Amino acid sequence: MMADDEKTAAVIRFPQSRVAPHGSDKPTKHLGLGRMAEVIGAPESQATGHWCSRCQGIWYGYLLEVACPACGNRHG
Ligand SMILES: [Zn+2]
């Protein structure tokens, strides 16, 4: 019966695993919307996700936007 206990312990993981279904232990950092998206007030679904290597996270903006709203990084 010890083996059954171990199995149960292995299946129950951190609650984050429900939020990140792709097997990543680290939830993606969300850096927010770019200035354009804020000004226009468009929903996030119409914005494009951009990866910022400096912040290690994703921010959302329109095609012409290239600067991370969190740190100003323009190089992805
Ligand atoms: Zn950044």
N, CA, C, O and the ligand as a Tripos MOL2 file, in Angstrom:
@<TRIPOS>MOLECULE
protein
  305   303    77     0     0
PROTEIN
NO_CHARGES

@<TRIPOS>ATOM
      1 N           0.8300   -1.2190    0.0000 N.3       1 MET1
      2 CA          0.0000    0.0000    0.0000 C.3       1 MET1
      3 C           0.8550    1.2550    0.0000 C.2       1 MET1
      4 O           0.3560    2.3480   -0.2700 O.2       1 MET1
      5 N           2.1330    1.1090    0.3000 N.am      2 MET2
      6 CA          3.0130    2.2760    0.2530 C.3       2 MET2
      7 C           3.1060    2.8210   -1.1730 C.2       2 MET2
      8 O           3.1850    4.0300   -1.3930 O.2       2 MET2
      9 N           3.0950    1.8940   -2.1330 N.am      3 ALA3
     10 CA          3.2270    2.3110   -3.5260 C.3       3 ALA3
     11 C           2.0420    3.1790   -3.9630 C.2       3 ALA3
     12 O           2.2130    4.1400   -4.7130 O.2       3 ALA3
     13 N           0.8470    2.8340   -3.4920 N.am      4 ASP4
     14 CA         -0.3390    3.6230   -3.8430 C.3       4 ASP4
     15 C          -0.2110    5.0500   -3.3330 C.2       4 ASP4
     16 O          -0.5720    6.0010   -4.0260 O.2       4 ASP4
     17 N           0.3000    5.1920   -2.1290 N.am      5 ASP5
     18 CA          0.4720    6.5330   -1.5790 C.3       5 ASP5
     19 C           1.4320    7.3490   -2.4320 C.2       5 ASP5
     20 O           1.2000    8.5320   -2.6800 O.2       5 ASP5
     21 N           2.4920    6.7240   -2.8720 N.am      6 GLU6
     22 CA          3.4770    7.4480   -3.6720 C.3       6 GLU6
     23 C           2.8870    7.8930   -5.0030 C.2       6 GLU6
     24 O           3.1580    8.9950   -5.4820 O.2       6 GLU6
     25 N           2.0840    7.0270   -5.5860 N.am      7 LYS7
     26 CA          1.4430    7.3690   -6.8560 C.3       7 LYS7
     27 C           0.5710    8.6150   -6.7050 C.2       7 LYS7
     28 O           0.6380    9.5400   -7.5130 O.2       7 LYS7
     29 N          -0.2390    8.6170   -5.6660 N.am      8 THR8
     30 CA         -1.1340    9.7410   -5.4300 C.3       8 THR8
     31 C          -0.3340   11.0260   -5.2690 C.2       8 THR8
     32 O          -0.7100   12.0720   -5.7990 O.2       8 THR8
     33 N           0.7620   10.9430   -4.5410 N.am      9 ALA9
     34 CA          1.5750   12.1260   -4.3020 C.3       9 ALA9
     35 C           2.1640   12.6400   -5.6140 C.2       9 ALA9
     36 O           2.3360   13.8440   -5.8010 O.2       9 ALA9
     37 N           2.4680   11.7170   -6.5100 N.am     10 ALA10
     38 CA          3.0890   12.1320   -7.7630 C.3      10 ALA10
     39 C           2.0740   12.8040   -8.6930 C.2      10 ALA10
     40 O           2.4290   13.6900   -9.4700 O.2      10 ALA10
     41 N           0.8210   12.3800   -8.6090 N.am     11 VAL11
     42 CA         -0.1910   12.9190   -9.5190 C.3      11 VAL11
     43 C          -0.6250   14.3150   -9.1030 C.2      11 VAL11
     44 O          -0.8310   15.1900   -9.9430 O.2      11 VAL11
     45 N          -0.7610   14.5130   -7.7970 N.am     12 ILE12
     46 CA         -1.1840   15.8290   -7.3270 C.3      12 ILE12
     47 C          -0.0020   16.7870   -7.3550 C.2      12 ILE12
     48 O           0.9560   16.6330   -6.5970 O.2      12 ILE12
     49 N          -0.0800   17.7600   -8.2230 N.am     13 ARG13
     50 CA          1.0450   18.6810   -8.3940 C.3      13 ARG13
     51 C           0.6380   20.0890   -7.9830 C.2      13 ARG13
     52 O          -0.4440   20.3060   -7.4400 O.2      13 ARG13
     53 N           1.5070   21.0200   -8.2480 N.am     14 PHE14
     54 CA          1.2100   22.4090   -7.9020 C.3      14 PHE14
     55 C          -0.0070   22.8900   -8.6900 C.2      14 PHE14
     56 O          -0.2230   22.4520   -9.8200 O.2      14 PHE14
     57 N          -0.7870   23.7700   -8.1160 N.am     15 PRO15
     58 CA         -1.9820   24.2900   -8.8050 C.3      15 PRO15
     59 C          -1.6480   24.9750  -10.1240 C.2      15 PRO15
     60 O          -2.5040   25.0570  -11.0060 O.2      15 PRO15
     61 N          -0.4310   25.4640  -10.2740 N.am     16 GLN16
     62 CA         -0.0550   26.1630  -11.5030 C.3      16 GLN16
     63 C          -0.1470   25.2610  -12.7250 C.2      16 GLN16
     64 O          -0.3760   25.7410  -13.8350 O.2      16 GLN16
     65 N           0.0340   23.9350  -12.5260 N.am     17 SER17
     66 CA          0.0500   23.0270  -13.6610 C.3      17 SER17
     67 C          -1.2980   23.0390  -14.3860 C.2      17 SER17
     68 O          -1.3790   22.6940  -15.5640 O.2      17 SER17
     69 N          -2.3480   23.4380  -13.6770 N.am     18 ARG18
     70 CA         -3.6470   23.5530  -14.3390 C.3      18 ARG18
     71 C          -3.6780   24.7570  -15.2750 C.2      18 ARG18
     72 O          -4.3200   24.7280  -16.3250 O.2      18 ARG18
     73 N          -2.9730   25.8150  -14.8760 N.am     19 VAL19
     74 CA         -2.9710   27.0480  -15.6630 C.3      19 VAL19
     75 C          -2.0400   26.9120  -16.8650 C.2      19 VAL19
     76 O          -2.2880   27.5020  -17.9160 O.2      19 VAL19
     77 N          -0.9790   26.1420  -16.7100 N.am     20 ALA20
     78 CA         -0.0190   25.9690  -17.7940 C.3      20 ALA20
     79 C          -0.0960   24.5400  -18.3100 C.2      20 ALA20
     80 O           0.6360   23.6640  -17.8490 O.2      20 ALA20
     81 N          -0.9880   24.3100  -19.2710 N.am     21 PRO21
     82 CA         -1.2170   22.9340  -19.7410 C.3      21 PRO21
     83 C          -0.1290   22.4220  -20.6610 C.2      21 PRO21
     84 O          -0.1920   21.2670  -21.0840 O.2      21 PRO21
     85 N           0.8640   23.2290  -20.9890 N.am     22 HIS22
     86 CA          1.8510   22.8070  -21.9670 C.3      22 HIS22
     87 C           3.0850   22.2050  -21.3160 C.2      22 HIS22
     88 O           4.1220   22.0530  -21.9620 O.2      22 HIS22
     89 N           2.9760   21.8650  -20.0460 N.am     23 GLY23
     90 CA          4.0630   21.1630  -19.4040 C.3      23 GLY23
     91 C           5.1280   22.0690  -18.8390 C.2      23 GLY23
     92 O           6.1330   21.5910  -18.3150 O.2      23 GLY23
     93 N           4.9260   23.3660  -18.9350 N.am     24 SER24
     94 CA          5.9180   24.2840  -18.3850 C.3      24 SER24
     95 C           5.6390   24.5340  -16.9090 C.2      24 SER24
     96 O           4.5090   24.8280  -16.5200 O.2      24 SER24
     97 N           6.6770   24.4130  -16.0970 N.am     25 ASP25
     98 CA          6.5070   24.6790  -14.6750 C.3      25 ASP25
     99 C           6.4240   26.1760  -14.4080 C.2      25 ASP25
    100 O           5.8170   26.6260  -13.4360 O.2      25 ASP25
    101 N           7.0570   26.9350  -15.3070 N.am     26 LYS26
    102 CA          7.0750   28.3900  -15.1430 C.3      26 LYS26
    103 C           5.9110   29.0020  -15.9020 C.2      26 LYS26
    104 O           5.8390   28.8460  -17.1210 O.2      26 LYS26
    105 N           5.0020   29.6880  -15.2360 N.am     27 PRO27
    106 CA          3.9590   30.3990  -15.9680 C.3      27 PRO27
    107 C           4.5700   31.5640  -16.7250 C.2      27 PRO27
    108 O           5.4790   32.2280  -16.2270 O.2      27 PRO27
    109 N           4.0640   31.8160  -17.9420 N.am     28 THR28
    110 CA          4.6070   32.9090  -18.7420 C.3      28 THR28
    111 C           4.2670   34.2440  -18.1100 C.2      28 THR28
    112 O           3.1330   34.4950  -17.7020 O.2      28 THR28
    113 N           5.2720   35.0840  -18.0430 N.am     29 LYS29
    114 CA          5.0460   36.4040  -17.4750 C.3      29 LYS29
    115 C           4.2910   37.2740  -18.4700 C.2      29 LYS29
    116 O           4.6350   37.3300  -19.6500 O.2      29 LYS29
    117 N           3.2720   37.9410  -17.9870 N.am     30 HIS30
    118 CA          2.4790   38.8060  -18.8580 C.3      30 HIS30
    119 C           2.8410   40.2410  -18.5670 C.2      30 HIS30
    120 O           2.6300   40.7360  -17.4600 O.2      30 HIS30
    121 N           3.3950   40.9170  -19.5820 N.am     31 LEU31
    122 CA          3.9460   42.2580  -19.3490 C.3      31 LEU31
    123 C           2.9380   43.3570  -19.6230 C.2      31 LEU31
    124 O           3.2150   44.5260  -19.3520 O.2      31 LEU31
    125 N           1.7730   43.0090  -20.1550 N.am     32 GLY32
    126 CA          0.7390   44.0150  -20.3800 C.3      32 GLY32
    127 C           0.6620   44.4580  -21.8240 C.2      32 GLY32
    128 O           1.2490   43.8450  -22.7160 O.2      32 GLY32
    129 N          -0.0710   45.5300  -22.0360 N.am     33 LEU33
    130 CA         -0.3070   46.0180  -23.3840 C.3      33 LEU33
    131 C           0.6680   47.1260  -23.7530 C.2      33 LEU33
    132 O           1.1340   47.8800  -22.8990 O.2      33 LEU33
    133 N           0.9690   47.2070  -25.0660 N.am     34 GLY34
    134 CA          1.7870   48.3050  -25.5530 C.3      34 GLY34
    135 C           1.0050   49.6020  -25.5150 C.2      34 GLY34
    136 O          -0.2060   49.6130  -25.2910 O.2      34 GLY34
    137 N           1.7210   50.7000  -25.7380 N.am     35 ARG35
    138 CA          1.0800   52.0140  -25.6260 C.3      35 ARG35
    139 C          -0.0430   52.1740  -26.6400 C.2      35 ARG35
    140 O          -1.1040   52.7060  -26.3150 O.2      35 ARG35
    141 N           0.1880   51.7130  -27.8680 N.am     36 MET36
    142 CA         -0.8310   51.8370  -28.9260 C.3      36 MET36
    143 C          -2.1320   51.1520  -28.5150 C.2      36 MET36
    144 O          -3.2190   51.7130  -28.6530 O.2      36 MET36
    145 N          -1.9980   49.9500  -28.0180 N.am     37 ALA37
    146 CA         -3.1830   49.1860  -27.6340 C.3      37 ALA37
    147 C          -3.9210   49.8960  -26.5050 C.2      37 ALA37
    148 O          -5.1510   49.8890  -26.4550 O.2      37 ALA37
    149 N          -3.1680   50.5030  -25.6100 N.am     38 GLU38
    150 CA         -3.7940   51.2330  -24.5110 C.3      38 GLU38
    151 C          -4.5500   52.4470  -25.0310 C.2      38 GLU38
    152 O          -5.6750   52.7110  -24.6070 O.2      38 GLU38
    153 N          -3.9330   53.1850  -25.9490 N.am     39 VAL39
    154 CA         -4.5430   54.4000  -26.4810 C.3      39 VAL39
    155 C          -5.8060   54.0690  -27.2550 C.2      39 VAL39
    156 O          -6.8410   54.7130  -27.0830 O.2      39 VAL39
    157 N          -5.7120   53.0670  -28.1030 N.am     40 ILE40
    158 CA         -6.8640   52.6950  -28.9230 C.3      40 ILE40
    159 C          -7.9280   51.9890  -28.0830 C.2      40 ILE40
    160 O          -9.1230   52.0770  -28.3660 O.2      40 ILE40
    161 N          -7.4820   51.3110  -27.0770 N.am     41 GLY41
    162 CA         -8.4160   50.6230  -26.1980 C.3      41 GLY41
    163 C          -8.9960   49.3660  -26.8080 C.2      41 GLY41
    164 O         -10.1040   48.9570  -26.4600 O.2      41 GLY41
    165 N          -8.2590   48.7510  -27.7130 N.am     42 ALA42
    166 CA         -8.7380   47.5440  -28.3680 C.3      42 ALA42
    167 C          -8.5340   46.3330  -27.4540 C.2      42 ALA42
    168 O          -7.6480   46.3210  -26.5990 O.2      42 ALA42
    169 N          -9.3590   45.3420  -27.6520 N.am     43 PRO43
    170 CA         -9.2010   44.1330  -26.8340 C.3      43 PRO43
    171 C          -7.8960   43.4190  -27.1270 C.2      43 PRO43
    172 O          -7.3520   43.5170  -28.2270 O.2      43 PRO43
    173 N          -7.4100   42.7180  -26.1530 N.am     44 GLU44
    174 CA         -6.1440   42.0120  -26.2980 C.3      44 GLU44
    175 C          -6.1620   40.9930  -27.4190 C.2      44 GLU44
    176 O          -5.1220   40.6680  -27.9930 O.2      44 GLU44
    177 N          -7.3500   40.4890  -27.7300 N.am     45 SER45
    178 CA         -7.4330   39.4470  -28.7520 C.3      45 SER45
    179 C          -7.0370   39.9800  -30.1250 C.2      45 SER45
    180 O          -6.6740   39.2110  -31.0150 O.2      45 SER45
    181 N          -7.1100   41.3190  -30.2960 N.am     46 GLN46
    182 CA         -6.7300   41.9070  -31.5880 C.3      46 GLN46
    183 C          -5.2760   42.3300  -31.6110 C.2      46 GLN46
    184 O          -4.7890   42.8210  -32.6290 O.2      46 GLN46
    185 N          -4.5930   42.1510  -30.5260 N.am     47 ALA47
    186 CA         -3.1900   42.5310  -30.4660 C.3      47 ALA47
    187 C          -2.3140   41.3070  -30.6860 C.2      47 ALA47
    188 O          -2.7550   40.1650  -30.5550 O.2      47 ALA47
    189 N          -1.0600   41.5820  -31.0250 N.am     48 THR48
    190 CA         -0.1200   40.5020  -31.2770 C.3      48 THR48
    191 C           0.7910   40.3220  -30.0730 C.2      48 THR48
    192 O           1.2380   41.2940  -29.4640 O.2      48 THR48
    193 N           1.0520   39.1030  -29.7470 N.am     49 GLY49
    194 CA          1.9560   38.8240  -28.6380 C.3      49 GLY49
    195 C           3.4040   38.9900  -29.0720 C.2      49 GLY49
    196 O           3.8020   38.5120  -30.1340 O.2      49 GLY49
    197 N           4.1840   39.6650  -28.2480 N.am     50 HIS50
    198 CA          5.6080   39.8450  -28.5250 C.3      50 HIS50
    199 C           6.4060   39.3140  -27.3470 C.2      50 HIS50
    200 O           6.0600   39.5390  -26.1870 O.2      50 HIS50
    201 N           7.4610   38.6190  -27.6620 N.am     51 TRP51
    202 CA          8.3150   38.0900  -26.6090 C.3      51 TRP51
    203 C           9.4010   39.0960  -26.2780 C.2      51 TRP51
    204 O          10.0600   39.6230  -27.1740 O.2      51 TRP51
    205 N           9.5870   39.3600  -25.0080 N.am     52 CYS52
    206 CA         10.6920   40.2090  -24.5740 C.3      52 CYS52
    207 C          11.7030   39.3440  -23.8480 C.2      52 CYS52
    208 O          11.4190   38.7880  -22.7870 O.2      52 CYS52
    209 N          12.8960   39.2370  -24.4360 N.am     53 SER53
    210 CA         13.9150   38.3770  -23.8400 C.3      53 SER53
    211 C          14.4630   38.9960  -22.5630 C.2      53 SER53
    212 O          14.9580   38.2880  -21.6860 O.2      53 SER53
    213 N          14.3750   40.3170  -22.4620 N.am     54 ARG54
    214 CA         14.9130   40.9730  -21.2710 C.3      54 ARG54
    215 C          14.0140   40.7170  -20.0590 C.2      54 ARG54
    216 O          14.4890   40.4460  -18.9570 O.2      54 ARG54
    217 N          12.6980   40.8110  -20.2970 N.am     55 CYS55
    218 CA         11.7530   40.5790  -19.1990 C.3      55 CYS55
    219 C          11.3960   39.1020  -19.0730 C.2      55 CYS55
    220 O          10.8060   38.6830  -18.0770 O.2      55 CYS55
    221 N          11.7530   38.3170  -20.0840 N.am     56 GLN56
    222 CA         11.3710   36.9050  -20.1050 C.3      56 GLN56
    223 C           9.8550   36.7740  -20.0100 C.2      56 GLN56
    224 O           9.3360   35.9630  -19.2430 O.2      56 GLN56
    225 N           9.1570   37.5800  -20.7970 N.am     57 GLY57
    226 CA          7.7090   37.5270  -20.7640 C.3      57 GLY57
    227 C           7.1130   38.0020  -22.0700 C.2      57 GLY57
    228 O           7.8290   38.3860  -22.9950 O.2      57 GLY57
    229 N           5.7930   37.9710  -22.1340 N.am     58 ILE58
    230 CA          5.0910   38.3600  -23.3460 C.3      58 ILE58
    231 C           4.2810   39.6200  -23.0960 C.2      58 ILE58
    232 O           3.6220   39.7580  -22.0660 O.2      58 ILE58
    233 N           4.3410   40.5470  -24.0630 N.am     59 TRP59
    234 CA          3.4860   41.7260  -23.9990 C.3      59 TRP59
    235 C           2.6760   41.7820  -25.2850 C.2      59 TRP59
    236 O           3.0110   41.1190  -26.2670 O.2      59 TRP59
    237 N           1.6100   42.5730  -25.2770 N.am     60 TYR60
    238 CA          0.7240   42.6040  -26.4280 C.3      60 TYR60
    239 C           0.6590   43.9990  -27.0350 C.2      60 TYR60
    240 O           0.5430   45.0030  -26.3330 O.2      60 TYR60
    241 N           0.7400   44.0290  -28.3680 N.am     61 GLY61
    242 CA          0.6720   45.3030  -29.0620 C.3      61 GLY61
    243 C           0.3110   45.0720  -30.5100 C.2      61 GLY61
    244 O           0.0670   43.9390  -30.9250 O.2      61 GLY61
    245 N           0.2780   46.1490  -31.2820 N.am     62 TYR62
    246 CA         -0.0320   46.0360  -32.6980 C.3      62 TYR62
    247 C           1.2420   45.8950  -33.5140 C.2      62 TYR62
    248 O           2.3490   46.0460  -32.9970 O.2      62 TYR62
    249 N           1.0680   45.6050  -34.7920 N.am     63 LEU63
    250 CA          2.2030   45.2440  -35.6330 C.3      63 LEU63
    251 C           3.3300   46.2650  -35.6000 C.2      63 LEU63
    252 O           4.5040   45.8940  -35.5980 O.2      63 LEU63
    253 N           2.9830   47.5460  -35.5740 N.am     64 LEU64
    254 CA          4.0180   48.5670  -35.6510 C.3      64 LEU64
    255 C           4.7640   48.7310  -34.3370 C.2      64 LEU64
    256 O           5.8250   49.3530  -34.2830 O.2      64 LEU64
    257 N           4.2170   48.1870  -33.3190 N.am     65 GLU65
    258 CA          4.8600   48.3350  -32.0240 C.3      65 GLU65
    259 C           5.9960   47.3300  -31.8830 C.2      65 GLU65
    260 O           5.8430   46.1460  -32.1840 O.2      65 GLU65
    261 N           7.1170   47.8210  -31.4270 N.am     66 VAL66
    262 CA          8.2620   46.9290  -31.2760 C.3      66 VAL66
    263 C           8.9050   47.0540  -29.8980 C.2      66 VAL66
    264 O           9.7970   46.2750  -29.5590 O.2      66 VAL66
    265 N           8.4690   48.0090  -29.1140 N.am     67 ALA67
    266 CA          9.1250   48.2280  -27.8220 C.3      67 ALA67
    267 C           8.3060   47.6370  -26.6860 C.2      67 ALA67
    268 O           7.1010   47.8650  -26.5780 O.2      67 ALA67
    269 N           8.9780   46.8840  -25.8550 N.am     68 CYS68
    270 CA          8.3310   46.3130  -24.6820 C.3      68 CYS68
    271 C           7.8360   47.4310  -23.7580 C.2      68 CYS68
    272 O           8.6060   48.3320  -23.4250 O.2      68 CYS68
    273 N           6.5820   47.3900  -23.3430 N.am     69 PRO69
    274 CA          6.0490   48.4430  -22.4680 C.3      69 PRO69
    275 C           6.6540   48.4020  -21.0740 C.2      69 PRO69
    276 O           6.5820   49.3820  -20.3320 O.2      69 PRO69
    277 N           7.2370   47.2920  -20.7220 N.am     70 ALA70
    278 CA          7.7830   47.1690  -19.3620 C.3      70 ALA70
    279 C           9.2090   47.7100  -19.2750 C.2      70 ALA70
    280 O           9.5610   48.3560  -18.2880 O.2      70 ALA70
    281 N          10.0370   47.4560  -20.2960 N.am     71 CYS71
    282 CA         11.4420   47.8600  -20.1830 C.3      71 CYS71
    283 C          11.9220   48.6460  -21.4030 C.2      71 CYS71
    284 O          13.0360   49.1700  -21.3910 O.2      71 CYS71
    285 N          11.1010   48.7390  -22.4580 N.am     72 GLY72
    286 CA         11.4970   49.5040  -23.6410 C.3      72 GLY72
    287 C          12.4160   48.7470  -24.5770 C.2      72 GLY72
    288 O          12.9240   49.3280  -25.5360 O.2      72 GLY72
    289 N          12.6410   47.4900  -24.3320 N.am     73 ASN73
    290 CA         13.4960   46.6670  -25.1860 C.3      73 ASN73
    291 C          12.8720   46.5380  -26.5760 C.2      73 ASN73
    292 O          11.6950   46.1980  -26.7030 O.2      73 ASN73
    293 N          13.6690   46.8110  -27.6250 N.am     74 ARG74
    294 CA         13.1610   46.7410  -28.9890 C.3      74 ARG74
    295 C          13.7370   45.5660  -29.7620 C.2      74 ARG74
    296 O          13.5170   45.4510  -30.9670 O.2      74 ARG74
    297 N          14.4460   44.7250  -29.1090 N.am     75 HIS75
    298 CA         15.1430   43.6760  -29.8590 C.3      75 HIS75
    299 C          14.5790   42.2850  -29.6340 C.2      75 HIS75
    300 O          15.2240   41.2870  -29.9570 O.2      75 HIS75
    301 N          13.3790   42.2170  -29.0810 N.am     76 GLY76
    302 CA         12.7290   40.9200  -28.9240 C.3      76 GLY76
    303 C          13.2680   40.1190  -27.7660 C.2      76 GLY76
    304 O          12.8080   39.0040  -27.5190 O.2      76 GLY76
    305 ZN         10.7640   43.9520  -21.5750 Zn       77 ZN77
@<TRIPOS>BOND
     1     1     2 1
     2     2     3 1
     3     3     4 2
     4     3     5 am
     5     5     6 1
     6     6     7 1
     7     7     8 2
     8     7     9 am
     9     9    10 1
    10    10    11 1
    11    11    12 2
    12    11    13 am
    13    13    14 1
    14    14    15 1
    15    15    16 2
    16    15    17 am
    17    17    18 1
    18    18    19 1
    19    19    20 2
    20    19    21 am
    21    21    22 1
    22    22    23 1
    23    23    24 2
    24    23    25 am
    25    25    26 1
    26    26    27 1
    27    27    28 2
    28    27    29 am
    29    29    30 1
    30    30    31 1
    31    31    32 2
    32    31    33 am
    33    33    34 1
    34    34    35 1
    35    35    36 2
    36    35    37 am
    37    37    38 1
    38    38    39 1
    39    39    40 2
    40    39    41 am
    41    41    42 1
    42    42    43 1
    43    43    44 2
    44    43    45 am
    45    45    46 1
    46    46    47 1
    47    47    48 2
    48    47    49 am
    49    49    50 1
    50    50    51 1
    51    51    52 2
    52    51    53 am
    53    53    54 1
    54    54    55 1
    55    55    56 2
    56    55    57 am
    57    57    58 1
    58    58    59 1
    59    59    60 2
    60    59    61 am
    61    61    62 1
    62    62    63 1
    63    63    64 2
    64    63    65 am
    65    65    66 1
    66    66    67 1
    67    67    68 2
    68    67    69 am
    69    69    70 1
    70    70    71 1
    71    71    72 2
    72    71    73 am
    73    73    74 1
    74    74    75 1
    75    75    76 2
    76    75    77 am
    77    77    78 1
    78    78    79 1
    79    79    80 2
    80    79    81 am
    81    81    82 1
    82    82    83 1
    83    83    84 2
    84    83    85 am
    85    85    86 1
    86    86    87 1
    87    87    88 2
    88    87    89 am
    89    89    90 1
    90    90    91 1
    91    91    92 2
    92    91    93 am
    93    93    94 1
    94    94    95 1
    95    95    96 2
    96    95    97 am
    97    97    98 1
    98    98    99 1
    99    99   100 2
   100    99   101 am
   101   101   102 1
   102   102   103 1
   103   103   104 2
   104   103   105 am
   105   105   106 1
   106   106   107 1
   107   107   108 2
   108   107   109 am
   109   109   110 1
   110   110   111 1
   111   111   112 2
   112   111   113 am
   113   113   114 1
   114   114   115 1
   115   115   116 2
   116   115   117 am
   117   117   118 1
   118   118   119 1
   119   119   120 2
   120   119   121 am
   121   121   122 1
   122   122   123 1
   123   123   124 2
   124   123   125 am
   125   125   126 1
   126   126   127 1
   127   127   128 2
   128   127   129 am
   129   129   130 1
   130   130   131 1
   131   131   132 2
   132   131   133 am
   133   133   134 1
   134   134   135 1
   135   135   136 2
   136   135   137 am
   137   137   138 1
   138   138   139 1
   139   139   140 2
   140   139   141 am
   141   141   142 1
   142   142   143 1
   143   143   144 2
   144   143   145 am
   145   145   146 1
   146   146   147 1
   147   147   148 2
   148   147   149 am
   149   149   150 1
   150   150   151 1
   151   151   152 2
   152   151   153 am
   153   153   154 1
   154   154   155 1
   155   155   156 2
   156   155   157 am
   157   157   158 1
   158   158   159 1
   159   159   160 2
   160   159   161 am
   161   161   162 1
   162   162   163 1
   163   163   164 2
   164   163   165 am
   165   165   166 1
   166   166   167 1
   167   167   168 2
   168   167   169 am
   169   169   170 1
   170   170   171 1
   171   171   172 2
   172   171   173 am
   173   173   174 1
   174   174   175 1
   175   175   176 2
   176   175   177 am
   177   177   178 1
   178   178   179 1
   179   179   180 2
   180   179   181 am
   181   181   182 1
   182   182   183 1
   183   183   184 2
   184   183   185 am
   185   185   186 1
   186   186   187 1
   187   187   188 2
   188   187   189 am
   189   189   190 1
   190   190   191 1
   191   191   192 2
   192   191   193 am
   193   193   194 1
   194   194   195 1
   195   195   196 2
   196   195   197 am
   197   197   198 1
   198   198   199 1
   199   199   200 2
   200   199   201 am
   201   201   202 1
   202   202   203 1
   203   203   204 2
   204   203   205 am
   205   205   206 1
   206   206   207 1
   207   207   208 2
   208   207   209 am
   209   209   210 1
   210   210   211 1
   211   211   212 2
   212   211   213 am
   213   213   214 1
   214   214   215 1
   215   215   216 2
   216   215   217 am
   217   217   218 1
   218   218   219 1
   219   219   220 2
   220   219   221 am
   221   221   222 1
   222   222   223 1
   223   223   224 2
   224   223   225 am
   225   225   226 1
   226   226   227 1
   227   227   228 2
   228   227   229 am
   229   229   230 1
   230   230   231 1
   231   231   232 2
   232   231   233 am
   233   233   234 1
   234   234   235 1
   235   235   236 2
   236   235   237 am
   237   237   238 1
   238   238   239 1
   239   239   240 2
   240   239   241 am
   241   241   242 1
   242   242   243 1
   243   243   244 2
   244   243   245 am
   245   245   246 1
   246   246   247 1
   247   247   248 2
   248   247   249 am
   249   249   250 1
   250   250   251 1
   251   251   252 2
   252   251   253 am
   253   253   254 1
   254   254   255 1
   255   255   256 2
   256   255   257 am
   257   257   258 1
   258   258   259 1
   259   259   260 2
   260   259   261 am
   261   261   262 1
   262   262   263 1
   263   263   264 2
   264   263   265 am
   265   265   266 1
   266   266   267 1
   267   267   268 2
   268   267   269 am
   269   269   270 1
   270   270   271 1
   271   271   272 2
   272   271   273 am
   273   273   274 1
   274   274   275 1
   275   275   276 2
   276   275   277 am
   277   277   278 1
   278   278   279 1
   279   279   280 2
   280   279   281 am
   281   281   282 1
   282   282   283 1
   283   283   284 2
   284   283   285 am
   285   285   286 1
   286   286   287 1
   287   287   288 2
   288   287   289 am
   289   289   290 1
   290   290   291 1
   291   291   292 2
   292   291   293 am
   293   293   294 1
   294   294   295 1
   295   295   296 2
   296   295   297 am
   297   297   298 1
   298   298   299 1
   299   299   300 2
   300   299   301 am
   301   301   302 1
   302   302   303 1
   303   303   304 2
@<TRIPOS>SUBSTRUCTURE
     1 MET1         2 RESIDUE 1 A MET
     2 MET2         6 RESIDUE 1 A MET
     3 ALA3        10 RESIDUE 1 A ALA
     4 ASP4        14 RESIDUE 1 A ASP
     5 ASP5        18 RESIDUE 1 A ASP
     6 GLU6        22 RESIDUE 1 A GLU
     7 LYS7        26 RESIDUE 1 A LYS
     8 THR8        30 RESIDUE 1 A THR
     9 ALA9        34 RESIDUE 1 A ALA
    10 ALA10       38 RESIDUE 1 A ALA
    11 VAL11       42 RESIDUE 1 A VAL
    12 ILE12       46 RESIDUE 1 A ILE
    13 ARG13       50 RESIDUE 1 A ARG
    14 PHE14       54 RESIDUE 1 A PHE
    15 PRO15       58 RESIDUE 1 A PRO
    16 GLN16       62 RESIDUE 1 A GLN
    17 SER17       66 RESIDUE 1 A SER
    18 ARG18       70 RESIDUE 1 A ARG
    19 VAL19       74 RESIDUE 1 A VAL
    20 ALA20       78 RESIDUE 1 A ALA
    21 PRO21       82 RESIDUE 1 A PRO
    22 HIS22       86 RESIDUE 1 A HIS
    23 GLY23       90 RESIDUE 1 A GLY
    24 SER24       94 RESIDUE 1 A SER
    25 ASP25       98 RESIDUE 1 A ASP
    26 LYS26      102 RESIDUE 1 A LYS
    27 PRO27      106 RESIDUE 1 A PRO
    28 THR28      110 RESIDUE 1 A THR
    29 LYS29      114 RESIDUE 1 A LYS
    30 HIS30      118 RESIDUE 1 A HIS
    31 LEU31      122 RESIDUE 1 A LEU
    32 GLY32      126 RESIDUE 1 A GLY
    33 LEU33      130 RESIDUE 1 A LEU
    34 GLY34      134 RESIDUE 1 A GLY
    35 ARG35      138 RESIDUE 1 A ARG
    36 MET36      142 RESIDUE 1 A MET
    37 ALA37      146 RESIDUE 1 A ALA
    38 GLU38      150 RESIDUE 1 A GLU
    39 VAL39      154 RESIDUE 1 A VAL
    40 ILE40      158 RESIDUE 1 A ILE
    41 GLY41      162 RESIDUE 1 A GLY
    42 ALA42      166 RESIDUE 1 A ALA
    43 PRO43      170 RESIDUE 1 A PRO
    44 GLU44      174 RESIDUE 1 A GLU
    45 SER45      178 RESIDUE 1 A SER
    46 GLN46      182 RESIDUE 1 A GLN
    47 ALA47      186 RESIDUE 1 A ALA
    48 THR48      190 RESIDUE 1 A THR
    49 GLY49      194 RESIDUE 1 A GLY
    50 HIS50      198 RESIDUE 1 A HIS
    51 TRP51      202 RESIDUE 1 A TRP
    52 CYS52      206 RESIDUE 1 A CYS
    53 SER53      210 RESIDUE 1 A SER
    54 ARG54      214 RESIDUE 1 A ARG
    55 CYS55      218 RESIDUE 1 A CYS
    56 GLN56      222 RESIDUE 1 A GLN
    57 GLY57      226 RESIDUE 1 A GLY
    58 ILE58      230 RESIDUE 1 A ILE
    59 TRP59      234 RESIDUE 1 A TRP
    60 TYR60      238 RESIDUE 1 A TYR
    61 GLY61      242 RESIDUE 1 A GLY
    62 TYR62      246 RESIDUE 1 A TYR
    63 LEU63      250 RESIDUE 1 A LEU
    64 LEU64      254 RESIDUE 1 A LEU
    65 GLU65      258 RESIDUE 1 A GLU
    66 VAL66      262 RESIDUE 1 A VAL
    67 ALA67      266 RESIDUE 1 A ALA
    68 CYS68      270 RESIDUE 1 A CYS
    69 PRO69      274 RESIDUE 1 A PRO
    70 ALA70      278 RESIDUE 1 A ALA
    71 CYS71      282 RESIDUE 1 A CYS
    72 GLY72      286 RESIDUE 1 A GLY
    73 ASN73      290 RESIDUE 1 A ASN
    74 ARG74      294 RESIDUE 1 A ARG
    75 HIS75      298 RESIDUE 1 A HIS
    76 GLY76      302 RESIDUE 1 A GLY
    77 ZN77       305 GROUP 0 **** ****
